Amino acid sequence: MTERRQRRPVTPRRRSGFALALALLSWLATMAWAQHSASEGRQVAAALHTATEHRVQSITARHTLAAYQARYEALRARGLFAGATRLAWVEAVRRSAAARGLEVHYELAPATTSDRADGVILETAAMQLTLNAPHEGRLLGFLEVLARDTPGVLRVRQCALARAPVGIDVRCRVEWLTLRMAGEETA
């Protein structure tokens, strides 16, 4: 024989117990969901913050590159990155002197290098120039053409001028500066 279990009658006390248990379960579920949502929200906010930082860095780098690109191209066009081109310098001295009717004696010293930590090598070649010019303007024109028409950057270190019976005697020390990357061969 099968016995049936009899149900107990639902009393108001039992009903309030069920309601309390249901409310407690509902509250626990809501808290768990809120905690999970907050954790997800923090992760999304952190990812958004990281993405924003990367975007700002990218924009900053792009603006920096644009700001210096024109200057870099101008220096590159001048031959700053060509490495030492001693023959071009000697030929430029001869051409510029001949165009101005000057007789120039020169002495080109061996190039010196200085390494930088970032792998860039600065090459410096010193040249001693001795000439007689009719006036300072001819000397300045000669040096200006050298600076404009030769690869690298010309730096006039010093010039000594002295009166001569005809014009002025000039003795100048100039340097040509070029850059190259470590490991590149020199010309």
Buried (B, 14 or more C-beta within 10 A) or exposed (E): EEEEEEEEEEEEEEEEEEEEEEEEEEEEEEEEEEEEEEEEEEEEEEEEEEEEEEEEEEEEEEEEEEEEEEEEEEBEEBBBBBBBBBEBBBEBBEBBBEEBEBEBEBEBEEBEEEEEEEEEBEBBBBBBBBBBBBEEEBBEBBBEBBBEBBBBBBEEEEBEBEEEEEBBBBBBBBBBBBBBEEEEEEE
